[in-house]
Structures are given as structure tokens and as C-alpha cells.
Amino acid sequence: MIPRGLAFLMLLLAGLFVSGPAVAHKISPAVVTVTFDNAGAYEITVATNLEAVLADIGPQHEDTDSAPTATLYRQLRTLPPEVLRERFEVFFPRWIGAIRVQFDETPVQPRLIDITVSPVGDTALARTSRVRMAGVVPAGAQTVRWRYPRRYGSSILRVKFAGSDAMVTAWLENGKESDPVPLSGAQATSTPRLFMDYVVLGFTHILPGGLDHILFVLGLFLLNTRLRPLLIQVTAFTLAHSITLALGLYGVVRVAPSIVEPLIAASIVYVAMENVFTSRLHMWRPAIVFGFGLLHGLGFAGVLLEIGLPRGEFVTGLVAFNLGVEFGQLGVIALAWGLAGLWFSAQPWYRARIVQPASLAIALVGLYWTVERVLAGWGA
């Protein structure tokens, strides 16, 4: 029998582990869009966190608050758009010098056109800025490559061609260079490669990146570790988020993130608090989980819409991303079962010492996120 003090300590440490990175900040990948026109010119737009770039904070830091330059980072987040823009214009030669844009065997350095910085909102949340660059394709060039420096994080590459719906996409982690992309536009990303890329993207959106989704799934797990109640809830959740993921991706349903994100956080609070007051699956729980799944699906759709997906590969990307999400959710359940359910679920004190305290901790984190996201929406 596990001592009460040890159980409380384990829960406290778990709560700190979960809530710490969640309420701090991680560096999201830069979204890079390369477009070509019929006159031989190209344009590159990089959507990224300029404050993190200027503060030299990358994926080597688990969260921005742990970086040596965390104070500078927080100061940069308070700067008005025009001031941050001026700071980055000075830094631009160093930044572009570390980026590799290569046509065939010829490296090029695009010129700066414009920097768009969002207004200062809730400084607890990262703001995304857009850097536009342009240049001329070298005569006779057949392919283009892209590499974003590892120190600045991962990048998501999207290459579009004039007069064509074809688009090449690539998920490039930790400074990985893209494969050569034919300038003819004839060779888009192969279906098997795209499928695997989006499975990985869906999985990593849950583990380790989707802390809000992780807490929601843990809430489902904690109600009852028996297979039938868990299967009913997970099936309802999966069906629901699959529906809105598809509807959101095809543009049938669009809801602003400022509405969706607070509601996702509120769903965590509800599920966790219900675990505190009930120990069995009531008939209304799957219906409520289904409703919350619709919200989470809209959140997933927002990720795919931000990244972009070739129109001809919508179904492939949708299925692959959803499959990756399911693998991630099953991974969360497997980890939870291996750490707690397998060893302690049969104990008479399991609910009082693990389920209820853990659910309360999850509810508190969810409540914090709800308030934080509502305030961020007002600030926007």
C-alpha cells in the first residue's frame, strides 16, 4: 500500500511537470511559404516568433522562462510593433545569413521586403510576426532547397507555384534541410511521404506538444480504468473531433481560435471536476465528451489550416493527421495505465488518493488556461 504522503508527493510533482511547461512557453515551428511567379521571381514569407529569434531562444530550451535570456524575451514581448520591427531590421542580416536558400548548387540571399508584427496583446502568449523576402530565380535553375537554422527551431515548408494548385509541403525538424523541390511544380510531395509526415505531425501535436489535449484524455482515463467506460468515452471523443477536423479543413465550419481555445480549456475543467464527484460513467457523459470532442477537432483543424495542405491531398492529410492524433491519445492512455492504473487501480484507496487529487490538479490547470485564453482573446 502506497503511503498517503508519498502519493501526495507524486501528484504534486506530476502537477508541476504538467503545468510548468504549459503555463510557460514553447517555441513553435516557423511556417515558411515560398511562392513563384511566371516572371522568374520568388517570394518567401516566414511566420515566426521574432522575440524568440532576437533573444536567441530555440528548441534547446524546454520553455522560454528557463532560457538565460528570458528577461530580454519578456521585455521584447512588450514592445510596440514598430519598435520590434526596427529591432529586427537591424538583426535581419544575421538572421538571413544563417538561413539557407539554394537553387540547384547556388546559394542565394533574398532581400527584405516587409515585416508585419501583431499588436501587443496578452504578453503571456506568443505573438506571430511575418517576415517577407523576395529575389530572382537564377537563370536555368531547376530546383530549390530550404534550411532553417537549428538554433531557431523547426520549420514547416510550403512551396506554391504560379498557375497551379500543386503545393509541396515538408515538416523539417531541428535544422533539417528540405529535399530539392523541382521548380516546374510537377512533382509535389509524394503521397506516402506526405502521409507519414502528417501522421508524425498529428502524433507530436499530442505528444509532447498538446498539453491541453493530454489533460483532457487523462480526465477521460481517470473516471474509470475499466476498458468499457474508457472505450465509450474515447470513441465518442474520436468520432466528434474527426467530424469537426474534416469540416474545419474543408472550410464548412470556421470558429475563431479566441472562442475555441478557451472552450477547450473549459472542457478540461468540466471533465476533471466530474471525476471528483462521480466514480461511474453516467449516460450523459459520452454525449458531453462528444460535444467537447467537436471543440477539440476545431483546434486540430486550426493546426492544419495554419500549416497548409495541398488541395489534392486533403483526404490523405486529414486521415494521416487524425491517425497520428489517435496514436498520440493511445500513447497518453498507455502511459497513464503503466504509471498508475496497472499498479494501483485495484487498491481501495485509488480513487481517494490518486483519482480525486489528480483530477483537482487537472481542473486547476484547465481553469488557469480558461482565464488566460479569455483574457488573451479580449486583448486581441
C-alpha positions as CSV (number, residue, x, y, z in Angstrom):
1,M,0.0,0.0,0.0
2,I,1.4,3.3,-1.0
3,P,1.8,5.8,1.9
4,R,-0.5,8.8,1.7
5,G,2.4,11.3,1.9
6,L,4.2,9.6,-1.0
7,A,1.1,9.6,-3.1
8,F,0.6,13.3,-2.5
9,L,4.2,14.0,-3.4
10,M,3.9,12.0,-6.6
11,L,0.8,14.0,-7.5
12,L,2.4,17.3,-6.7
13,L,5.4,16.5,-8.8
14,A,3.2,15.4,-11.7
15,G,1.2,18.6,-11.4
16,L,4.3,20.7,-11.5
17,F,5.6,18.8,-14.5
18,V,2.4,19.2,-16.4
19,S,1.5,22.8,-15.5
20,G,5.0,24.2,-15.7
21,P,5.7,24.0,-19.4
22,A,2.0,24.6,-20.1
23,V,1.9,28.0,-18.5
24,A,5.3,29.0,-19.8
25,H,6.2,29.0,-23.4
26,K,7.5,26.6,-26.0
27,I,8.9,27.7,-29.4
28,S,6.5,26.8,-32.2
29,P,7.9,25.9,-35.7
30,A,8.2,28.6,-38.2
31,V,5.8,28.4,-41.1
32,V,7.6,29.1,-44.3
33,T,5.7,29.8,-47.6
34,V,7.7,30.1,-50.8
35,T,5.8,31.3,-53.9
36,F,7.0,31.6,-57.5
37,D,5.6,33.8,-60.3
38,N,5.7,33.4,-64.1
39,A,8.4,36.2,-64.4
40,G,11.1,34.2,-62.6
41,A,10.8,35.9,-59.2
42,Y,10.2,34.2,-55.9
43,E,8.8,35.4,-52.5
44,I,9.4,33.9,-49.1
45,T,7.2,34.6,-46.0
46,V,8.3,33.3,-42.7
47,A,5.7,33.4,-39.9
48,T,7.6,33.0,-36.6
49,N,8.2,34.3,-33.1
50,L,10.6,37.3,-33.6
51,E,11.0,37.9,-29.9
52,A,12.4,34.3,-29.5
53,V,14.7,34.9,-32.5
54,L,16.1,38.1,-31.1
55,A,16.6,36.6,-27.7
56,D,18.3,33.6,-29.2
57,I,15.8,31.2,-27.7
58,G,15.2,28.0,-29.6
59,P,14.2,24.3,-29.1
60,Q,17.2,23.7,-26.9
61,H,15.1,25.4,-24.1
62,E,12.1,23.4,-22.8
63,D,10.4,26.7,-22.1
64,T,11.4,30.3,-22.6
65,D,11.4,31.1,-18.9
66,S,14.3,28.7,-18.4
67,A,16.5,30.4,-21.0
68,P,19.4,32.6,-19.9
69,T,17.8,35.4,-22.0
70,A,14.3,35.0,-20.5
71,T,14.3,38.6,-19.2
72,L,15.2,40.0,-22.6
73,Y,12.5,37.8,-24.2
74,R,9.8,39.2,-21.8
75,Q,10.9,42.7,-22.5
76,L,10.7,42.2,-26.3
77,R,7.1,40.9,-25.9
78,T,6.1,44.3,-24.5
79,L,7.5,46.3,-27.4
80,P,5.0,48.1,-29.8
81,P,5.0,46.6,-33.3
82,E,7.0,49.5,-34.9
83,V,9.8,49.2,-32.2
84,L,10.1,45.4,-32.5
85,R,10.1,45.8,-36.3
86,E,13.0,48.2,-36.1
87,R,14.9,45.9,-33.8
88,F,14.5,43.0,-36.2
89,E,15.5,45.1,-39.2
90,V,18.9,45.6,-37.6
91,F,19.1,41.9,-36.8
92,F,17.9,40.7,-40.2
93,P,21.4,40.4,-41.9
94,R,22.5,38.0,-39.2
95,W,19.2,36.0,-39.3
96,I,19.1,35.6,-43.1
97,G,22.8,34.8,-43.1
98,A,22.0,31.7,-41.1
99,I,19.2,30.6,-43.4
100,R,20.0,28.5,-46.5
101,V,18.0,29.1,-49.7
102,Q,19.6,27.3,-52.5
103,F,18.8,26.9,-56.2
104,D,20.5,23.8,-57.6
105,E,24.0,24.3,-56.2
106,T,23.8,28.1,-55.9
107,P,23.0,29.7,-52.5
108,V,21.1,33.0,-52.7
109,Q,20.2,35.6,-50.1
110,P,16.7,37.1,-50.6
111,R,16.2,40.8,-49.8
112,L,13.9,42.0,-47.1
113,I,10.5,43.4,-48.3
114,D,8.4,43.9,-45.2
115,I,8.0,42.8,-41.5
116,T,4.5,42.6,-40.1
117,V,4.2,42.5,-36.3
118,S,1.0,41.9,-34.4
119,P,-0.1,44.5,-31.8
120,V,0.9,43.8,-28.1
121,G,-1.9,41.6,-26.6
122,D,-1.5,39.3,-23.6
123,T,2.2,39.2,-23.1
124,A,1.9,35.8,-21.6
125,L,1.1,34.5,-25.1
126,A,3.5,34.4,-28.0
127,R,2.7,36.6,-31.0
128,T,3.4,35.6,-34.5
129,S,5.2,38.0,-36.9
130,R,5.7,37.7,-40.6
131,V,8.9,38.4,-42.5
132,R,8.5,38.8,-46.3
133,M,11.6,38.4,-48.5
134,A,12.0,38.2,-52.3
135,G,14.5,37.6,-55.0
136,V,15.1,36.4,-58.6
137,V,15.5,32.8,-59.5
138,P,19.0,32.2,-61.0
139,A,18.8,31.5,-64.8
140,G,18.5,27.9,-65.6
141,A,17.8,26.7,-62.0
142,Q,15.8,23.5,-61.8
143,T,15.3,23.0,-58.0
144,V,15.2,24.9,-54.7
145,R,16.1,23.8,-51.2
146,W,15.4,25.4,-47.8
147,R,17.0,25.0,-44.4
148,Y,16.1,26.9,-41.3
149,P,18.9,27.1,-38.6
150,R,18.5,24.6,-35.8
151,R,19.1,27.3,-33.2
152,Y,15.8,28.9,-34.3
153,G,13.8,25.7,-34.2
154,S,11.9,23.6,-36.7
155,S,10.1,24.8,-39.8
156,I,7.2,23.8,-41.9
157,L,7.8,24.4,-45.6
158,R,5.1,25.2,-48.2
159,V,6.1,25.7,-51.8
160,K,3.5,27.1,-54.2
161,F,3.7,27.6,-58.0
162,A,2.1,30.2,-60.2
163,G,-0.9,29.0,-62.2
164,S,-1.1,25.7,-60.3
165,D,-2.8,24.2,-57.3
166,A,0.2,21.9,-56.7
167,M,2.0,22.6,-53.4
168,V,5.0,20.9,-51.8
169,T,4.9,20.6,-48.1
170,A,7.6,19.4,-45.7
171,W,7.9,19.1,-41.9
172,L,11.6,19.9,-41.2
173,E,12.7,19.3,-37.6
174,N,15.7,20.8,-35.9
175,G,17.6,22.4,-38.8
176,K,16.9,19.6,-41.3
177,E,17.3,20.7,-45.0
178,S,14.4,20.1,-47.4
179,D,14.7,17.7,-50.3
180,P,15.2,19.5,-53.7
181,V,11.9,20.9,-54.9
182,P,11.5,21.0,-58.7
183,L,10.7,24.5,-59.9
184,S,8.4,23.0,-62.6
185,G,6.0,22.3,-59.8
186,A,5.3,18.9,-61.5
187,Q,6.5,16.9,-58.6
188,A,4.6,17.6,-55.4
189,T,5.2,15.8,-52.2
190,S,4.6,12.0,-52.8
191,T,1.5,10.6,-51.1
192,P,3.4,8.1,-48.9
193,R,5.8,10.7,-47.7
194,L,3.0,13.2,-47.1
195,F,1.0,10.6,-45.2
196,M,3.9,9.8,-42.9
197,D,4.7,13.5,-42.4
198,Y,1.2,14.2,-41.3
199,V,1.0,11.1,-39.0
200,V,4.1,12.4,-37.2
201,L,2.6,15.9,-37.1
202,G,-0.6,14.6,-35.6
203,F,1.2,12.5,-33.0
204,T,3.6,15.3,-32.0
205,H,0.6,17.6,-31.7
206,I,-0.5,15.4,-28.8
207,L,2.8,14.1,-27.5
208,P,4.6,16.1,-26.4
209,G,3.1,19.3,-27.7
210,G,-0.6,19.1,-26.9
211,L,-0.7,19.6,-23.1
212,D,-4.4,20.7,-23.2
213,H,-5.4,17.6,-25.2
214,I,-3.2,15.4,-22.9
215,L,-5.0,16.6,-19.8
216,F,-8.4,16.1,-21.4
217,V,-7.5,12.4,-22.3
218,L,-6.2,11.9,-18.8
219,G,-9.5,13.2,-17.5
220,L,-11.3,10.5,-19.5
221,F,-8.9,7.9,-18.2
222,L,-9.2,8.8,-14.6
223,L,-13.0,8.4,-14.4
224,N,-12.7,4.6,-14.6
225,T,-9.8,2.5,-15.8
226,R,-12.0,-0.4,-16.9
227,L,-12.0,-0.9,-20.6
228,R,-15.7,-0.5,-21.4
229,P,-16.2,3.0,-19.8
230,L,-12.9,4.2,-21.3
231,L,-13.7,2.8,-24.7
232,I,-17.1,4.5,-24.8
233,Q,-15.6,7.9,-23.9
234,V,-12.7,7.7,-26.3
235,T,-14.9,6.5,-29.2
236,A,-17.3,9.5,-28.6
237,F,-14.3,11.9,-28.5
238,T,-12.6,10.4,-31.6
239,L,-15.8,10.5,-33.7
240,A,-16.5,14.1,-32.7
241,H,-13.1,15.5,-33.3
242,S,-12.9,13.6,-36.6
243,I,-16.1,15.3,-37.8
244,T,-15.0,18.9,-37.0
245,L,-11.5,18.3,-38.2
246,A,-12.9,17.4,-41.6
247,L,-15.5,20.2,-41.6
248,G,-12.9,22.8,-40.5
249,L,-10.3,21.7,-43.0
250,Y,-12.8,21.9,-45.9
251,G,-14.0,25.3,-44.7
252,V,-17.5,24.3,-43.8
253,V,-17.1,25.3,-40.2
254,R,-14.9,28.1,-39.0
255,V,-14.7,29.3,-35.4
256,A,-12.2,31.9,-34.2
257,P,-9.4,30.5,-32.0
258,S,-10.3,33.1,-29.4
259,I,-13.5,31.2,-28.9
260,V,-12.3,27.6,-29.4
261,E,-9.3,27.7,-27.2
262,P,-11.0,28.9,-24.0
263,L,-13.8,26.4,-24.5
264,I,-11.2,23.6,-24.9
265,A,-9.7,24.6,-21.6
266,A,-13.1,24.8,-20.0
267,S,-13.8,21.2,-21.2
268,I,-10.8,20.1,-19.2
269,V,-12.2,21.7,-16.1
270,Y,-15.6,20.0,-16.6
271,V,-14.3,16.5,-17.2
272,A,-11.8,16.7,-14.3
273,M,-14.4,18.1,-11.8
274,E,-16.9,15.4,-12.8
275,N,-14.3,12.8,-11.9
276,V,-14.2,14.3,-8.4
277,F,-17.9,13.9,-7.8
278,T,-18.7,10.6,-9.6
279,S,-17.0,7.2,-10.0
280,R,-19.0,5.7,-12.8
281,L,-20.0,6.5,-16.4
282,H,-23.4,8.2,-16.4
283,M,-25.5,8.3,-19.5
284,W,-24.8,12.0,-20.2
285,R,-21.0,11.7,-20.0
286,P,-20.4,10.3,-23.5
287,A,-22.7,13.0,-25.0
288,I,-20.8,15.7,-23.2
289,V,-17.5,14.2,-24.3
290,F,-18.8,14.1,-27.8
291,G,-19.6,17.8,-27.6
292,F,-16.1,18.6,-26.3
293,G,-14.6,16.5,-29.0
294,L,-16.2,18.8,-31.6
295,L,-14.3,21.7,-30.0
296,H,-11.0,19.8,-29.9
297,G,-11.5,18.9,-33.6
298,L,-11.8,22.6,-34.5
299,G,-8.5,23.1,-32.6
300,F,-6.9,20.3,-34.7
301,A,-8.3,21.9,-37.9
302,G,-6.7,25.2,-37.0
303,V,-3.3,23.5,-36.9
304,L,-3.7,22.0,-40.4
305,L,-5.1,25.3,-41.8
306,E,-2.1,27.2,-40.4
307,I,0.3,24.7,-41.9
308,G,-1.4,24.4,-45.2
309,L,-2.2,21.2,-47.2
310,P,-2.2,20.6,-50.9
311,R,-5.8,20.7,-52.1
312,G,-5.4,17.4,-53.9
313,E,-4.1,15.8,-50.8
314,F,-6.8,17.0,-48.3
315,V,-8.1,13.5,-47.7
316,T,-4.7,11.9,-47.3
317,G,-3.5,14.7,-44.9
318,L,-6.8,14.5,-43.0
319,V,-6.7,10.8,-42.5
320,A,-3.0,10.8,-41.6
321,F,-3.1,13.7,-39.2
322,N,-6.2,12.1,-37.5
323,L,-4.4,8.8,-37.3
324,G,-1.4,10.5,-35.7
325,V,-3.7,12.1,-33.1
326,E,-5.2,8.8,-32.2
327,F,-1.8,7.2,-31.8
328,G,-0.9,10.2,-29.5
329,Q,-4.1,9.7,-27.4
330,L,-3.5,6.0,-27.1
331,G,0.1,6.8,-26.0
332,V,-1.2,9.0,-23.3
333,I,-3.6,6.3,-22.1
334,A,-0.9,3.7,-22.2
335,L,1.5,5.8,-20.2
336,A,-1.2,6.6,-17.6
337,W,-2.1,3.0,-17.3
338,G,1.5,1.9,-17.0
339,L,2.3,4.5,-14.3
340,A,-0.9,4.3,-12.2
341,G,-3.7,2.1,-13.4
342,L,-1.7,-1.1,-13.7
343,W,-0.3,-0.9,-10.2
344,F,-2.9,0.9,-8.1
345,S,-6.3,0.9,-9.7
346,A,-7.4,-2.3,-7.8
347,Q,-6.5,-0.7,-4.4
348,P,-9.3,0.6,-2.2
349,W,-7.6,4.0,-1.8
350,Y,-7.0,4.5,-5.6
351,R,-9.9,6.9,-6.1
352,A,-9.4,8.9,-2.9
353,R,-5.6,9.2,-3.2
354,I,-5.0,9.3,-6.9
355,V,-8.1,10.0,-9.0
356,Q,-9.6,12.8,-7.0
357,P,-6.4,14.7,-6.2
358,A,-5.1,14.3,-9.8
359,S,-8.5,15.4,-11.2
360,L,-8.4,18.5,-9.0
361,A,-4.9,19.4,-10.2
362,I,-6.0,19.0,-13.8
363,A,-9.1,21.2,-13.2
364,L,-6.9,23.9,-11.7
365,V,-4.6,23.9,-14.7
366,G,-7.6,23.9,-17.0
367,L,-9.2,26.8,-15.1
368,Y,-5.9,28.8,-15.4
369,W,-5.9,28.2,-19.1
370,T,-9.5,29.2,-19.5
371,V,-9.0,32.6,-17.8
372,E,-5.7,33.1,-19.6
373,R,-7.2,32.4,-23.0
374,V,-10.3,34.5,-22.4
375,L,-8.1,37.5,-21.4
376,A,-5.9,36.9,-24.4
377,G,-8.9,37.0,-26.7
378,W,-10.0,40.3,-25.2
379,G,-6.5,41.6,-25.7
380,A,-6.5,40.6,-29.3
